[in-house]
Amino acid sequence: MTETAPRPTLEAVAERAGVSRATVSRVVNGGDGVREPLVERVRRAVEELGYVPNQAARSLVTRRHDAIAVVVAEPETRVFADPFFALQLRGISKELTAHDNQLVLLLTEGRDDHARVGRYLAGGHVDGALVFSLHLDDPLPGLIQRAGVPTVFGGRPGWSDGSRDVVFVDSDNRGGARDAVRHLVNLGRTRVAHITGALDQTSAVDRLEGFRDIMGDAGPQLVVEGDFTPGGGERAMRELLERCPDVDAVFAANDLMASGALRVLRERGRRVPDDVAVIGFDDMLPVTEQTDPPLTTIRQDIEEMGRLMARLLLGTAGAASSVVLRTTLVRRASA
């Protein structure tokens, strides 16, 4: 076996810098009251020796862990298959890394996982939590509140009724949906249908409301619930064609469901956009540029949402207050 060299200690740094151990500790832990020349000597000694602070000891001094929990209220099979989560996690990771914080990913498969996440957050392992993809009956908000950790939510929580202090980052889901449907109507489409997301999530509810804002007289047969997956889009599109064979436009509540709808339309011999125009929501390039034809969609800046969530939690975006980001229509060949 190869023997590893002993880790440099605070005492070794203090000796190299010619200062006391207490001075080194204050500099390493970000404390005040040390003159700049001494700070530079300590930093030089740290670099020369390759000193790495002991995180456990440092946490006792600073009461910080430099770690943020990212809680996704979805099973791992969904998280690792859906590019939406990859984009949001990338934005979060970039911002946390820039501020020397670690990302601790926590996923929930069921009720047992909820309890596990609650215990972990209450155990004082992290400085805060970023939580997204909540469902309306999700116990996580209550568990997080009891844990007492600072939290920023991704997406408008369904219980944001003023009874709790809630900070969240979301896109203008309702306004984006209105833009999507208005675009279809302006194309001359008269039988416009909607494939919703899972209606136990506020993003799906808001997009449905945006559809209704424009198509208030649309019958219930023109609305089919999906689940934000390609398979859900396929199932919903088949049901729509059975209910309304004369449908001439479809607004799907996300790009993945729109891609599933396009596959079914192609199987049934429906030309897009000639026979049926299709529009999605998200503008996830791994999806929109690979569909046939390329997908017209509503763009939300998913990566920026993740970055902004992290900034709000870390306090680098000013006073913590909820933010709703604008969406934009991106025209391609499908509508």
KOLZA-567185 format. One record per residue (C-alpha): x, y, z; residue number from 1; residue in three letters. Coordinates in Angstrom, 2 decimals. Example, Ala and Ser with C-alpha at 12.3 -4.5 7.8 and 13.67 -1.06 7.14 Angstrom:
<recs>
+---------+---------+---------+-----+---------+
!       u !       v !       w ! num ! residuo !
+---------+---------+---------+-----+---------+
!   12.30 !   -4.50 !    7.80 !   1 !     ALA !
!   13.67 !   -1.06 !    7.14 !   2 !     SER !
+---------+---------+---------+-----+---------+
</recs>
This chain:
<recs>
+---------+---------+---------+-----+---------+
!       u !       v !       w ! num ! residuo !
+---------+---------+---------+-----+---------+
!    0.00 !    0.00 !    0.00 !   1 !     MET !
!    1.15 !    3.53 !   -0.73 !   2 !     THR !
!    1.38 !    5.73 !    2.34 !   3 !     GLU !
!   -0.37 !    9.07 !    1.96 !   4 !     THR !
!    1.27 !   12.25 !    3.18 !   5 !     ALA !
!   -0.31 !   13.75 !    6.31 !   6 !     PRO !
!   -2.73 !   16.59 !    5.66 !   7 !     ARG !
!   -1.37 !   20.06 !    6.44 !   8 !     PRO !
!   -2.75 !   21.43 !    9.70 !   9 !     THR !
!   -3.70 !   24.89 !   10.92 !  10 !     LEU !
!   -0.54 !   24.83 !   13.00 !  11 !     GLU !
!    1.58 !   24.17 !    9.91 !  12 !     ALA !
!   -0.05 !   27.05 !    8.07 !  13 !     VAL !
!    0.45 !   29.33 !   11.07 !  14 !     ALA !
!    4.14 !   28.40 !   11.25 !  15 !     GLU !
!    4.64 !   28.97 !    7.50 !  16 !     ARG !
!    2.84 !   32.34 !    7.63 !  17 !     ALA !
!    4.47 !   33.45 !   10.88 !  18 !     GLY !
!    1.15 !   34.14 !   12.60 !  19 !     VAL !
!   -0.90 !   32.59 !   15.36 !  20 !     SER !
!   -3.21 !   29.60 !   14.90 !  21 !     ARG !
!   -6.17 !   31.85 !   15.82 !  22 !     ALA !
!   -5.28 !   34.27 !   13.02 !  23 !     THR !
!   -5.19 !   31.42 !   10.49 !  24 !     VAL !
!   -8.55 !   30.17 !   11.74 !  25 !     SER !
!  -10.15 !   33.60 !   11.32 !  26 !     ARG !
!   -8.83 !   33.98 !    7.77 !  27 !     VAL !
!   -9.80 !   30.46 !    6.69 !  28 !     VAL !
!  -13.31 !   30.81 !    8.12 !  29 !     ASN !
!  -13.91 !   34.24 !    6.66 !  30 !     GLY !
!  -13.75 !   36.14 !    9.93 !  31 !     GLY !
!  -13.05 !   39.86 !   10.30 !  32 !     ASP !
!  -10.41 !   41.76 !   12.22 !  33 !     GLY !
!   -7.26 !   40.55 !   10.42 !  34 !     VAL !
!   -5.04 !   43.11 !    8.67 !  35 !     ARG !
!   -4.73 !   42.65 !    4.90 !  36 !     GLU !
!   -0.97 !   41.93 !    4.88 !  37 !     PRO !
!   -1.53 !   39.06 !    7.34 !  38 !     LEU !
!   -4.45 !   37.78 !    5.29 !  39 !     VAL !
!   -2.21 !   37.61 !    2.23 !  40 !     GLU !
!    0.51 !   35.76 !    4.17 !  41 !     ARG !
!   -1.99 !   33.19 !    5.40 !  42 !     VAL !
!   -3.49 !   32.71 !    1.93 !  43 !     ARG !
!   -0.02 !   32.24 !    0.44 !  44 !     ARG !
!    0.83 !   29.65 !    3.10 !  45 !     ALA !
!   -2.47 !   27.83 !    2.50 !  46 !     VAL !
!   -1.72 !   27.64 !   -1.22 !  47 !     GLU !
!    1.89 !   26.55 !   -0.76 !  48 !     GLU !
!    1.00 !   23.79 !    1.69 !  49 !     LEU !
!   -2.19 !   22.71 !   -0.08 !  50 !     GLY !
!   -4.17 !   23.15 !    3.12 !  51 !     TYR !
!   -7.87 !   22.16 !    2.91 !  52 !     VAL !
!  -10.10 !   23.17 !    5.84 !  53 !     PRO !
!  -11.81 !   20.39 !    7.77 !  54 !     ASN !
!  -15.46 !   20.95 !    6.88 !  55 !     GLN !
!  -16.83 !   19.47 !   10.10 !  56 !     ALA !
!  -14.62 !   21.67 !   12.27 !  57 !     ALA !
!  -15.32 !   24.68 !   10.09 !  58 !     ARG !
!  -19.07 !   24.16 !   10.43 !  59 !     SER !
!  -18.75 !   24.27 !   14.21 !  60 !     LEU !
!  -17.17 !   27.71 !   13.92 !  61 !     VAL !
!  -19.22 !   29.25 !   11.11 !  62 !     THR !
!  -22.50 !   27.32 !   11.63 !  63 !     ARG !
!  -22.52 !   26.92 !    7.85 !  64 !     ARG !
!  -22.14 !   23.75 !    5.82 !  65 !     HIS !
!  -21.67 !   25.27 !    2.34 !  66 !     ASP !
!  -24.17 !   22.71 !    1.08 !  67 !     ALA !
!  -27.63 !   23.20 !   -0.43 !  68 !     ILE !
!  -30.25 !   20.47 !   -0.76 !  69 !     ALA !
!  -32.02 !   20.29 !   -4.12 !  70 !     VAL !
!  -35.26 !   18.40 !   -3.60 !  71 !     VAL !
!  -37.09 !   17.13 !   -6.69 !  72 !     VAL !
!  -40.52 !   15.73 !   -5.90 !  73 !     ALA !
!  -40.29 !   13.11 !   -8.65 !  74 !     GLU !
!  -38.93 !    9.54 !   -8.97 !  75 !     PRO !
!  -35.46 !    9.09 !  -10.43 !  76 !     GLU !
!  -36.87 !    7.44 !  -13.58 !  77 !     THR !
!  -38.58 !   10.73 !  -14.46 !  78 !     ARG !
!  -35.79 !   13.07 !  -13.34 !  79 !     VAL !
!  -33.07 !   11.39 !  -15.39 !  80 !     PHE !
!  -35.26 !   10.98 !  -18.50 !  81 !     ALA !
!  -36.71 !   14.50 !  -18.74 !  82 !     ASP !
!  -34.36 !   17.23 !  -20.07 !  83 !     PRO !
!  -36.34 !   19.85 !  -18.12 !  84 !     PHE !
!  -34.74 !   18.65 !  -14.89 !  85 !     PHE !
!  -31.26 !   18.52 !  -16.42 !  86 !     ALA !
!  -31.56 !   22.15 !  -17.51 !  87 !     LEU !
!  -32.83 !   23.34 !  -14.13 !  88 !     GLN !
!  -30.20 !   21.37 !  -12.24 !  89 !     LEU !
!  -27.49 !   22.78 !  -14.52 !  90 !     ARG !
!  -28.55 !   26.33 !  -13.69 !  91 !     GLY !
!  -28.61 !   25.56 !   -9.97 !  92 !     ILE !
!  -25.25 !   23.78 !  -10.07 !  93 !     SER !
!  -23.52 !   26.64 !  -11.92 !  94 !     LYS !
!  -24.68 !   29.18 !   -9.37 !  95 !     GLU !
!  -23.85 !   27.06 !   -6.32 !  96 !     LEU !
!  -20.41 !   26.22 !   -7.71 !  97 !     THR !
!  -19.70 !   29.90 !   -8.31 !  98 !     ALA !
!  -20.28 !   30.50 !   -4.61 !  99 !     HIS !
!  -18.35 !   27.43 !   -3.40 ! 100 !     ASP !
!  -21.44 !   25.50 !   -2.31 ! 101 !     ASN !
!  -22.13 !   21.82 !   -2.79 ! 102 !     GLN !
!  -25.34 !   20.48 !   -4.34 ! 103 !     LEU !
!  -27.02 !   17.62 !   -2.46 ! 104 !     VAL !
!  -29.66 !   15.99 !   -4.69 ! 105 !     LEU !
!  -32.67 !   14.43 !   -2.96 ! 106 !     LEU !
!  -35.38 !   12.63 !   -4.98 ! 107 !     LEU !
!  -38.72 !   11.31 !   -3.78 ! 108 !     THR !
!  -40.25 !    8.05 !   -5.00 ! 109 !     GLU !
!  -42.99 !    7.81 !   -2.37 ! 110 !     GLY !
!  -44.12 !    8.56 !    1.18 ! 111 !     ARG !
!  -41.14 !    6.85 !    2.78 ! 112 !     ASP !
!  -38.84 !    9.13 !    0.82 ! 113 !     ASP !
!  -40.74 !   12.19 !    2.00 ! 114 !     HIS !
!  -40.04 !   11.24 !    5.61 ! 115 !     ALA !
!  -36.38 !   10.56 !    4.80 ! 116 !     ARG !
!  -35.99 !   13.98 !    3.15 ! 117 !     VAL !
!  -37.71 !   15.67 !    6.09 ! 118 !     GLY !
!  -35.35 !   13.99 !    8.57 ! 119 !     ARG !
!  -32.30 !   14.92 !    6.50 ! 120 !     TYR !
!  -33.26 !   18.58 !    6.27 ! 121 !     LEU !
!  -34.09 !   18.75 !    9.97 ! 122 !     ALA !
!  -30.71 !   17.17 !   10.81 ! 123 !     GLY !
!  -28.77 !   20.36 !   10.07 ! 124 !     GLY !
!  -26.77 !   18.96 !    7.15 ! 125 !     HIS !
!  -27.45 !   21.83 !    4.73 ! 126 !     VAL !
!  -27.85 !   25.61 !    4.78 ! 127 !     ASP !
!  -31.03 !   25.68 !    2.73 ! 128 !     GLY !
!  -33.21 !   23.88 !    0.20 ! 129 !     ALA !
!  -34.30 !   24.39 !   -3.40 ! 130 !     LEU !
!  -37.50 !   22.47 !   -4.08 ! 131 !     VAL !
!  -39.33 !   21.94 !   -7.36 ! 132 !     PHE !
!  -41.89 !   19.79 !   -9.20 ! 133 !     SER !
!  -44.25 !   19.78 !   -6.22 ! 134 !     LEU !
!  -47.67 !   18.13 !   -6.44 ! 135 !     HIS !
!  -50.76 !   19.56 !   -4.78 ! 136 !     LEU !
!  -51.02 !   16.85 !   -2.09 ! 137 !     ASP !
!  -47.28 !   16.79 !   -1.47 ! 138 !     ASP !
!  -46.32 !   16.70 !    2.23 ! 139 !     PRO !
!  -42.86 !   18.16 !    1.50 ! 140 !     LEU !
!  -43.76 !   21.83 !    2.16 ! 141 !     PRO !
!  -44.97 !   20.99 !    5.66 ! 142 !     GLY !
!  -41.91 !   18.83 !    6.38 ! 143 !     LEU !
!  -39.59 !   21.56 !    5.13 ! 144 !     ILE !
!  -41.35 !   24.21 !    7.21 ! 145 !     GLN !
!  -40.96 !   22.06 !   10.32 ! 146 !     ARG !
!  -37.29 !   21.50 !    9.50 ! 147 !     ALA !
!  -36.79 !   25.27 !    9.63 ! 148 !     GLY !
!  -34.43 !   25.55 !    6.66 ! 149 !     VAL !
!  -34.50 !   28.56 !    4.30 ! 150 !     PRO !
!  -36.25 !   27.44 !    1.12 ! 151 !     THR !
!  -36.91 !   28.67 !   -2.41 ! 152 !     VAL !
!  -39.46 !   26.83 !   -4.53 ! 153 !     PHE !
!  -39.32 !   26.23 !   -8.26 ! 154 !     GLY !
!  -42.82 !   26.88 !   -9.54 ! 155 !     GLY !
!  -45.77 !   28.53 !   -7.84 ! 156 !     ARG !
!  -46.74 !   26.42 !   -4.82 ! 157 !     PRO !
!  -50.40 !   25.43 !   -4.78 ! 158 !     GLY !
!  -50.75 !   26.53 !   -1.18 ! 159 !     TRP !
!  -49.26 !   30.04 !   -1.62 ! 160 !     SER !
!  -52.34 !   31.63 !   -0.08 ! 161 !     ASP !
!  -50.60 !   34.22 !    2.09 ! 162 !     GLY !
!  -50.61 !   32.00 !    5.18 ! 163 !     SER !
!  -46.88 !   31.28 !    4.82 ! 164 !     ARG !
!  -43.88 !   33.27 !    3.68 ! 165 !     ASP !
!  -43.14 !   31.67 !    0.32 ! 166 !     VAL !
!  -40.39 !   32.58 !   -2.12 ! 167 !     VAL !
!  -40.60 !   30.97 !   -5.55 ! 168 !     PHE !
!  -39.34 !   31.32 !   -9.11 ! 169 !     VAL !
!  -41.71 !   30.52 !  -11.95 ! 170 !     ASP !
!  -42.47 !   31.36 !  -15.57 ! 171 !     SER !
!  -45.62 !   33.11 !  -16.74 ! 172 !     ASP !
!  -47.37 !   29.83 !  -17.51 ! 173 !     ASN !
!  -50.79 !   31.34 !  -18.04 ! 174 !     ARG !
!  -49.53 !   34.17 !  -20.24 ! 175 !     GLY !
!  -47.38 !   31.79 !  -22.27 ! 176 !     GLY !
!  -50.35 !   29.49 !  -22.82 ! 177 !     ALA !
!  -52.43 !   32.44 !  -24.01 ! 178 !     ARG !
!  -49.72 !   33.34 !  -26.52 ! 179 !     ASP !
!  -49.61 !   29.75 !  -27.80 ! 180 !     ALA !
!  -53.37 !   29.48 !  -28.32 ! 181 !     VAL !
!  -53.66 !   33.00 !  -29.73 ! 182 !     ARG !
!  -51.01 !   32.06 !  -32.31 ! 183 !     HIS !
!  -53.04 !   29.01 !  -33.35 ! 184 !     LEU !
!  -56.21 !   31.08 !  -33.63 ! 185 !     VAL !
!  -54.38 !   33.69 !  -35.72 ! 186 !     ASN !
!  -53.41 !   30.88 !  -38.11 ! 187 !     LEU !
!  -57.12 !   30.38 !  -38.74 ! 188 !     GLY !
!  -57.51 !   27.22 !  -36.64 ! 189 !     ARG !
!  -61.01 !   26.75 !  -35.21 ! 190 !     THR !
!  -60.87 !   23.32 !  -33.50 ! 191 !     ARG !
!  -58.05 !   23.95 !  -31.05 ! 192 !     VAL !
!  -57.44 !   21.23 !  -28.45 ! 193 !     ALA !
!  -55.27 !   21.15 !  -25.34 ! 194 !     HIS !
!  -53.22 !   18.32 !  -23.85 ! 195 !     ILE !
!  -52.73 !   19.35 !  -20.24 ! 196 !     THR !
!  -49.93 !   18.39 !  -17.91 ! 197 !     GLY !
!  -50.62 !   16.55 !  -14.66 ! 198 !     ALA !
!  -53.31 !   18.71 !  -13.06 ! 199 !     LEU !
!  -51.97 !   18.17 !   -9.55 ! 200 !     ASP !
!  -49.19 !   20.62 !  -10.50 ! 201 !     GLN !
!  -49.75 !   24.36 !  -10.70 ! 202 !     THR !
!  -47.86 !   24.79 !  -13.98 ! 203 !     SER !
!  -50.39 !   22.52 !  -15.71 ! 204 !     ALA !
!  -53.33 !   24.28 !  -14.05 ! 205 !     VAL !
!  -52.03 !   27.72 !  -15.08 ! 206 !     ASP !
!  -51.47 !   26.60 !  -18.69 ! 207 !     ARG !
!  -54.99 !   25.17 !  -18.82 ! 208 !     LEU !
!  -56.34 !   28.49 !  -17.56 ! 209 !     GLU !
!  -54.38 !   30.29 !  -20.29 ! 210 !     GLY !
!  -55.94 !   27.99 !  -22.89 ! 211 !     PHE !
!  -59.40 !   28.75 !  -21.52 ! 212 !     ARG !
!  -58.71 !   32.49 !  -21.54 ! 213 !     ASP !
!  -58.58 !   32.31 !  -25.35 ! 214 !     ILE !
!  -60.80 !   29.29 !  -26.05 ! 215 !     MET !
!  -63.47 !   29.91 !  -23.45 ! 216 !     GLY !
!  -66.15 !   28.31 !  -25.60 ! 217 !     ASP !
!  -64.15 !   25.12 !  -26.27 ! 218 !     ALA !
!  -66.06 !   22.01 !  -25.23 ! 219 !     GLY !
!  -64.63 !   19.61 !  -22.63 ! 220 !     PRO !
!  -63.98 !   17.05 !  -25.36 ! 221 !     GLN !
!  -61.15 !   19.30 !  -26.61 ! 222 !     LEU !
!  -59.19 !   19.03 !  -23.34 ! 223 !     VAL !
!  -57.40 !   15.79 !  -22.39 ! 224 !     VAL !
!  -55.15 !   15.37 !  -19.36 ! 225 !     GLU !
!  -51.60 !   14.19 !  -19.94 ! 226 !     GLY !
!  -48.66 !   13.75 !  -17.60 ! 227 !     ASP !
!  -45.75 !   15.77 !  -19.07 ! 228 !     PHE !
!  -44.23 !   12.64 !  -20.71 ! 229 !     THR !
!  -43.99 !   11.61 !  -24.39 ! 230 !     PRO !
!  -46.13 !    8.56 !  -23.68 ! 231 !     GLY !
!  -48.74 !   10.78 !  -22.04 ! 232 !     GLY !
!  -48.79 !   12.94 !  -25.16 ! 233 !     GLY !
!  -49.32 !    9.91 !  -27.37 ! 234 !     GLU !
!  -52.21 !    8.60 !  -25.28 ! 235 !     ARG !
!  -53.87 !   12.02 !  -25.12 ! 236 !     ALA !
!  -53.51 !   12.58 !  -28.88 ! 237 !     MET !
!  -55.15 !    9.24 !  -29.65 ! 238 !     ARG !
!  -58.02 !   10.12 !  -27.34 ! 239 !     GLU !
!  -58.42 !   13.55 !  -28.95 ! 240 !     LEU !
!  -58.61 !   12.02 !  -32.44 ! 241 !     LEU !
!  -61.26 !    9.59 !  -31.27 ! 242 !     GLU !
!  -63.30 !   12.36 !  -29.62 ! 243 !     ARG !
!  -62.76 !   15.06 !  -32.25 ! 244 !     CYS !
!  -61.60 !   13.72 !  -35.62 ! 245 !     PRO !
!  -61.82 !   17.26 !  -37.04 ! 246 !     ASP !
!  -59.31 !   18.79 !  -34.59 ! 247 !     VAL !
!  -57.02 !   21.15 !  -36.51 ! 248 !     ASP !
!  -54.65 !   22.41 !  -33.81 ! 249 !     ALA !
!  -53.17 !   21.13 !  -30.55 ! 250 !     VAL !
!  -51.48 !   23.03 !  -27.73 ! 251 !     PHE !
!  -49.53 !   20.57 !  -25.58 ! 252 !     ALA !
!  -48.50 !   21.73 !  -22.11 ! 253 !     ALA !
!  -44.87 !   20.75 !  -22.68 ! 254 !     ASN !
!  -42.53 !   19.79 !  -25.50 ! 255 !     ASP !
!  -42.30 !   16.13 !  -24.53 ! 256 !     LEU !
!  -46.06 !   15.63 !  -24.84 ! 257 !     MET !
!  -46.03 !   17.58 !  -28.10 ! 258 !     ALA !
!  -43.41 !   15.17 !  -29.46 ! 259 !     SER !
!  -45.66 !   12.24 !  -28.54 ! 260 !     GLY !
!  -48.63 !   13.93 !  -30.21 ! 261 !     ALA !
!  -46.59 !   14.44 !  -33.39 ! 262 !     LEU !
!  -45.77 !   10.73 !  -33.56 ! 263 !     ARG !
!  -49.45 !    9.77 !  -33.33 ! 264 !     VAL !
!  -50.45 !   12.32 !  -35.97 ! 265 !     LEU !
!  -47.82 !   10.93 !  -38.32 ! 266 !     ARG !
!  -49.05 !    7.36 !  -37.68 ! 267 !     GLU !
!  -52.60 !    8.44 !  -38.51 ! 268 !     ARG !
!  -51.58 !   10.16 !  -41.72 ! 269 !     GLY !
!  -52.29 !   13.68 !  -40.48 ! 270 !     ARG !
!  -49.96 !   16.29 !  -42.00 ! 271 !     ARG !
!  -48.38 !   18.83 !  -39.64 ! 272 !     VAL !
!  -49.03 !   21.73 !  -39.86 ! 273 !     PRO !
!  -51.31 !   21.41 !  -42.94 ! 274 !     ASP !
!  -53.97 !   19.24 !  -41.26 ! 275 !     ASP !
!  -53.12 !   19.80 !  -37.60 ! 276 !     VAL !
!  -50.88 !   22.53 !  -36.17 ! 277 !     ALA !
!  -48.98 !   21.61 !  -33.00 ! 278 !     VAL !
!  -47.34 !   23.84 !  -30.42 ! 279 !     ILE !
!  -45.55 !   22.92 !  -27.18 ! 280 !     GLY !
!  -44.19 !   24.67 !  -24.09 ! 281 !     PHE !
!  -40.61 !   24.85 !  -22.71 ! 282 !     ASP !
!  -38.36 !   25.14 !  -25.81 ! 283 !     ASP !
!  -36.03 !   22.34 !  -24.77 ! 284 !     MET !
!  -33.67 !   22.15 !  -27.76 ! 285 !     LEU !
!  -32.94 !   18.41 !  -27.35 ! 286 !     PRO !
!  -36.65 !   17.93 !  -28.13 ! 287 !     VAL !
!  -37.82 !   20.83 !  -30.31 ! 288 !     THR !
!  -35.09 !   20.58 !  -32.97 ! 289 !     GLU !
!  -35.38 !   16.80 !  -33.32 ! 290 !     GLN !
!  -39.14 !   16.53 !  -33.85 ! 291 !     THR !
!  -40.54 !   16.14 !  -37.35 ! 292 !     ASP !
!  -41.34 !   18.86 !  -38.20 ! 293 !     PRO !
!  -39.35 !   21.11 !  -35.80 ! 294 !     PRO !
!  -41.63 !   22.19 !  -32.98 ! 295 !     LEU !
!  -43.14 !   25.63 !  -32.50 ! 296 !     THR !
!  -43.22 !   26.25 !  -28.77 ! 297 !     THR !
!  -43.32 !   28.70 !  -25.88 ! 298 !     ILE !
!  -39.88 !   29.34 !  -24.47 ! 299 !     ARG !
!  -39.21 !   29.57 !  -20.77 ! 300 !     GLN !
!  -35.61 !   29.99 !  -19.60 ! 301 !     ASP !
!  -35.36 !   26.83 !  -17.52 ! 302 !     ILE !
!  -31.65 !   27.14 !  -16.75 ! 303 !     GLU !
!  -32.09 !   30.77 !  -15.67 ! 304 !     GLU !
!  -34.91 !   29.69 !  -13.35 ! 305 !     MET !
!  -32.47 !   27.34 !  -11.62 ! 306 !     GLY !
!  -29.78 !   30.00 !  -11.35 ! 307 !     ARG !
!  -32.23 !   32.52 !   -9.95 ! 308 !     LEU !
!  -33.54 !   30.05 !   -7.37 ! 309 !     MET !
!  -29.98 !   29.56 !   -6.12 ! 310 !     ALA !
!  -29.26 !   33.29 !   -6.11 ! 311 !     ARG !
!  -32.35 !   34.03 !   -4.05 ! 312 !     LEU !
!  -31.44 !   31.34 !   -1.52 ! 313 !     LEU !
!  -27.82 !   32.46 !   -1.24 ! 314 !     LEU !
!  -28.85 !   36.09 !   -0.93 ! 315 !     GLY !
!  -26.95 !   37.22 !   -4.02 ! 316 !     THR !
!  -30.04 !   38.46 !   -5.90 ! 317 !     ALA !
!  -31.06 !   41.15 !   -3.44 ! 318 !     GLY !
!  -34.08 !   40.89 !   -1.15 ! 319 !     ALA !
!  -35.72 !   37.49 !   -1.40 ! 320 !     ALA !
!  -39.05 !   37.89 !   -3.16 ! 321 !     SER !
!  -40.81 !   35.70 !   -5.68 ! 322 !     SER !
!  -40.02 !   36.12 !   -9.37 ! 323 !     VAL !
!  -42.12 !   35.26 !  -12.43 ! 324 !     VAL !
!  -40.13 !   35.20 !  -15.67 ! 325 !     LEU !
!  -41.54 !   36.14 !  -19.06 ! 326 !     ARG !
!  -42.08 !   33.59 !  -21.82 ! 327 !     THR !
!  -41.73 !   34.02 !  -25.58 ! 328 !     THR !
!  -43.19 !   32.35 !  -28.65 ! 329 !     LEU !
!  -40.61 !   30.51 !  -30.78 ! 330 !     VAL !
!  -41.92 !   29.80 !  -34.27 ! 331 !     ARG !
!  -40.74 !   26.73 !  -36.15 ! 332 !     ARG !
!  -42.41 !   24.50 !  -38.72 ! 333 !     ALA !
!  -45.14 !   22.71 !  -36.71 ! 334 !     SER !
!  -47.45 !   25.77 !  -36.36 ! 335 !     ALA !
+---------+---------+---------+-----+---------+
</recs>
